[in-house]
């Protein structure tokens, strides 16, 4: 579903862009291509006699150069590191330290076709990956125990995609990859591309007047919606008794947001995230013995936000910030009822494109956020901090009431 939304968004963006401007795609010899993302996240969960620290680092970089017109040679580089440190016991003296590292590199070559801003390409490469897992454990009864494993893979890769030049130095790349033959695409990505060493004058979309979407007095509406269901079933038993265990999870999440433009390209608004999850376990031991238990989780929150569009351009940067509060309650059969309050804040910066007169498409390029929660019944606590830099953001669309 996520890939389908991104693909539809890409087609909508390119159709609008083609209406308002004519920019030649920059695939000439000597032009450099750069895309990628980086993220760091650190969290802590504190339960009764159990404390867990989790930290993750992910880096993905695509860099290449057009050695000749319409022929791009480059490489994808990927690094992922995950560390989980767990302390358990009355004195927290049972320690488990798990570290996972994966490094990958894919040199590639791509051939582009087309003469206008929208161009297609196909190519291929060789994906090489190396992974290492290390687990250290210790407690009061034994010395340090260490387990270590490593693995590597070598996989040919087929690539295909579409590239659209937003202006002389920015573009959108929709790419798909396959490591199987016949071709079976399993990885669809949409991201921004930075083009450097471009010959010719930079194309900048500027206007002396404020665009219609950012006029004082406008209202903007956006939001997200998610609906899901999952069912698992296991059957076991003998000739006389058959045991069937089912687990059904149903959930939905919606976060509508509304904002007002008071002037000078500022947006002041609020989002209201709402989530509900129902987990049902059913245990059938015979036709007359059926046990069912249901756990219901509900949460609602309020997130005021402010956003500033920094230019009058049709394509330009923005900065934003928000704070948030949410209330979560868990109830059900055979579970300890809980009531937790959560708080969060986030600051971010990105790029926005004004589509027509009523739509704004945005992608976050950099962000810093923190959230924490505390269960009022059990005292369980959770904190999380994340930092992100990305040229492959998830695109969001906002509707403007003029």
Residue pairs with C-beta under 8 A, 6 or more apart in sequence:
2 394
3 188
6 174
6 188
6 190
6 394
6 395
7 174
7 188
7 190
9 190
9 361
9 395
9 397
10 162
10 164
10 172
10 174
10 190
12 355
13 164
13 172
13 353
13 355
13 361
13 395
14 118
14 162
14 164
14 172
16 355
16 356
16 359
17 117
17 164
17 166
17 353
18 117
18 118
19 356
20 314
21 117
21 167
21 203
21 205
21 314
22 116
22 117
23 117
23 165
23 166
23 167
23 168
23 203
24 115
24 116
24 117
24 165
25 112
25 114
25 116
25 117
25 118
25 119
25 163
25 164
25 165
25 171
26 165
26 168
26 169
26 171
26 195
26 198
27 66
27 69
27 70
27 72
27 112
27 119
27 163
28 66
28 69
28 198
28 199
29 66
29 67
29 68
29 69
30 65
30 66
30 197
30 199
31 65
31 66
31 195
31 196
31 197
31 198
31 199
32 63
32 64
32 65
32 66
32 195
32 196
32 197
33 62
33 63
33 64
33 65
33 66
33 72
33 74
33 193
33 194
33 195
34 61
34 62
34 63
34 193
34 194
34 195
34 196
34 391
35 61
35 62
35 173
35 191
35 192
35 193
35 194
35 391
35 392
36 59
36 60
36 61
36 62
36 63
36 390
36 391
36 392
37 58
37 59
37 60
37 191
37 388
37 389
37 390
37 391
37 392
37 393
38 58
38 59
38 60
38 388
38 389
38 390
39 56
39 57
39 58
39 59
39 386
39 387
39 388
39 389
39 390
40 55
40 56
40 57
40 58
40 386
40 387
40 388
41 54
41 55
41 56
41 384
41 385
41 386
41 387
42 53
42 54
42 55
42 56
42 384
42 385
42 386
43 53
43 54
43 55
43 382
43 383
43 384
43 385
44 51
44 52
44 53
44 54
44 381
44 382
44 383
44 384
45 51
45 52
45 54
45 380
45 381
45 382
46 52
46 380
46 381
46 382
47 378
47 380
48 378
48 379
48 380
49 88
49 89
49 90
49 92
50 86
50 87
50 88
51 86
51 87
51 88
51 92
52 84
52 85
52 86
52 87
53 83
53 84
53 85
53 86
54 82
54 83
54 84
54 85
55 82
55 83
56 80
56 81
56 82
56 83
57 79
57 80
57 81
57 82
58 79
58 80
58 81
59 77
59 78
59 79
59 80
60 76
60 77
60 78
60 79
60 392
61 76
61 77
61 78
62 74
62 75
62 76
62 77
63 74
63 75
63 77
64 72
64 73
64 74
64 75
64 108
64 110
65 72
65 73
65 74
66 72
66 73
67 73
70 111
70 112
70 113
71 109
71 110
71 111
71 112
72 109
72 110
72 112
72 121
72 123
73 108
73 109
74 107
74 108
74 110
75 105
75 106
75 107
75 108
75 125
76 104
76 105
76 106
76 108
76 125
76 127
77 104
77 105
78 102
78 103
78 104
78 105
78 129
79 101
79 102
79 103
79 104
80 100
80 101
80 102
80 103
81 99
81 100
81 101
81 102
82 98
82 99
82 100
83 97
83 98
83 99
83 100
84 96
84 97
84 98
85 95
85 96
85 97
85 98
86 95
86 96
86 97
86 98
87 93
87 94
87 95
88 94
88 95
88 96
89 139
91 140
93 139
93 140
94 137
94 138
94 139
94 140
95 136
95 137
95 138
95 139
96 135
96 136
96 137
97 135
97 136
97 137
98 133
98 134
98 135
98 136
99 133
99 134
99 135
100 131
100 132
100 133
100 134
101 131
101 132
101 133
102 129
102 130
102 131
102 132
103 129
103 130
103 131
104 127
104 128
104 129
104 130
105 127
105 128
105 129
106 125
106 126
106 127
106 128
106 157
107 125
107 126
108 123
108 124
108 125
108 157
108 159
109 123
109 124
109 125
110 121
110 122
110 123
110 159
111 121
111 122
111 123
112 119
112 120
112 121
112 163
113 119
113 120
113 121
114 120
117 164
117 165
118 162
118 163
118 164
119 162
119 163
119 164
120 160
120 161
120 162
120 163
121 159
121 160
121 161
121 162
121 163
122 158
122 159
122 160
123 158
123 159
123 160
124 156
124 157
124 158
124 159
125 156
125 157
125 159
126 154
126 155
126 156
126 157
127 153
127 154
127 155
127 156
127 157
127 179
128 152
128 153
128 154
129 152
129 153
129 155
130 150
130 151
130 152
131 150
131 151
131 152
132 148
132 149
132 150
133 147
133 148
133 149
133 150
134 146
134 147
134 148
135 146
135 147
135 148
136 144
136 145
136 146
137 144
137 145
138 144
138 145
155 179
156 179
157 177
157 178
157 179
158 177
158 178
158 179
158 181
158 183
159 175
159 176
159 177
160 175
160 176
160 185
161 173
161 174
161 175
161 176
162 173
162 174
163 171
163 172
163 173
163 174
163 193
164 171
164 172
165 171
165 195
166 172
166 315
166 353
167 202
167 203
167 204
167 205
167 315
168 195
168 198
168 200
168 201
168 202
168 203
169 194
169 195
169 196
169 198
169 202
170 192
170 193
170 194
170 195
170 315
170 351
171 192
171 193
171 195
172 190
172 191
172 192
172 193
173 189
173 190
173 191
173 192
173 193
174 188
174 189
174 190
175 188
175 189
175 191
176 185
176 187
176 188
176 189
177 185
177 186
177 187
178 184
178 185
178 186
178 187
189 392
190 392
190 395
191 390
191 391
191 392
191 393
192 351
192 363
192 365
192 391
192 392
192 393
193 391
194 391
204 313
205 313
205 314
205 315
206 311
206 312
206 313
207 312
207 313
207 314
208 312
209 312
210 265
210 312
211 312
211 314
211 354
211 357
212 357
212 358
212 400
212 402
213 220
213 354
213 357
213 358
213 359
213 360
213 400
214 261
214 265
214 309
214 312
214 354
215 261
215 402
216 261
216 262
216 263
217 261
218 260
218 261
218 400
218 401
218 402
219 258
219 259
219 260
219 261
219 400
219 401
220 258
220 259
220 260
220 261
220 267
220 269
220 360
220 398
220 399
220 400
220 401
221 256
221 257
221 258
221 259
221 398
221 399
221 400
221 401
222 256
222 257
222 396
222 397
222 398
222 399
223 254
223 255
223 256
223 257
223 271
224 253
224 254
224 255
224 396
225 252
225 253
225 254
225 255
226 251
226 252
226 253
226 254
227 251
227 252
228 249
228 250
228 251
228 252
229 248
229 249
229 250
229 251
230 248
230 249
231 246
231 247
231 248
231 249
232 246
232 247
232 248
233 244
233 245
233 246
233 247
234 244
234 245
235 242
235 243
235 244
235 245
236 242
236 243
237 243
241 285
241 286
242 284
242 286
243 283
243 284
243 285
244 282
244 283
244 284
245 281
245 282
245 283
245 284
246 280
246 281
246 282
246 284
247 279
247 280
247 281
247 282
248 279
248 280
248 282
249 277
249 278
249 279
249 280
250 277
250 278
250 280
251 275
251 276
251 277
251 278
252 275
252 276
253 273
253 274
253 275
253 276
254 273
254 274
254 275
255 271
255 272
255 273
255 274
256 271
256 272
257 269
257 270
257 271
257 272
257 303
257 305
258 269
258 270
259 267
259 268
259 269
259 270
259 305
259 307
260 267
260 268
260 269
261 267
262 268
265 308
265 309
265 310
265 312
266 306
266 307
266 308
267 305
267 306
267 307
267 308
267 309
268 305
268 306
269 304
269 305
269 306
269 307
270 302
270 303
270 304
270 305
271 302
271 303
271 305
271 322
271 324
272 300
272 301
272 302
272 303
273 299
273 300
273 301
273 303
273 324
273 326
274 299
274 300
274 301
275 297
275 298
275 299
275 300
276 296
276 297
276 298
276 299
277 296
277 297
278 294
278 295
278 296
278 297
279 294
279 295
279 296
279 297
279 332
280 292
280 293
280 294
280 295
281 292
281 293
281 294
282 290
282 291
282 292
283 290
283 291
283 292
284 290
285 291
292 333
293 332
293 333
293 334
294 332
294 333
295 330
295 331
295 332
295 333
295 335
296 330
296 331
296 332
297 328
297 329
297 330
298 328
298 329
299 326
299 327
299 328
299 329
299 342
300 326
300 327
301 324
301 325
301 326
301 327
301 342
302 324
302 325
302 326
303 322
303 323
303 324
303 325
303 344
304 322
304 323
304 324
305 320
305 321
305 322
306 320
306 321
306 322
307 318
307 319
307 320
307 321
308 318
308 319
308 320
309 316
309 317
309 318
309 352
310 316
310 317
310 318
310 319
311 317
314 353
314 354
315 351
315 352
315 353
315 354
316 351
316 352
317 349
317 350
317 351
317 352
318 349
318 350
318 351
318 352
318 362
319 347
319 348
319 349
320 347
320 348
320 349
320 350
321 345
321 346
321 347
321 348
322 345
322 346
323 343
323 344
323 345
324 343
324 344
324 345
324 371
325 341
325 342
325 343
325 344
326 341
326 342
326 343
326 344
327 339
327 340
327 341
327 342
328 338
328 339
328 340
328 341
328 342
328 373
329 337
329 338
329 339
329 340
330 337
330 338
330 339
331 337
336 377
336 378
337 377
338 375
338 376
338 377
338 378
338 380
339 375
339 376
339 377
340 373
340 374
340 375
340 376
340 380
341 373
341 374
341 376
342 371
342 372
342 373
343 371
343 372
343 373
344 369
344 370
344 371
344 372
345 369
345 370
345 371
346 367
346 368
346 369
346 370
347 367
347 368
347 369
348 364
348 366
348 367
348 368
348 369
349 364
349 365
349 366
349 367
350 362
350 363
350 364
350 365
350 366
350 393
351 362
351 363
351 365
352 360
352 361
352 362
353 360
353 361
353 362
354 360
355 361
357 400
357 402
358 399
358 400
358 402
359 397
359 398
359 399
359 400
360 397
360 398
360 400
361 395
361 396
361 397
361 398
362 395
362 396
362 397
362 398
363 393
363 394
363 395
363 396
364 388
364 390
364 393
364 394
365 389
365 390
365 391
365 393
366 388
366 389
366 390
367 386
367 387
367 388
368 386
368 387
368 388
369 385
369 386
370 383
370 384
370 385
370 386
371 383
371 384
372 381
372 382
372 383
372 384
373 381
373 382
373 383
374 380
374 381
374 382
375 381
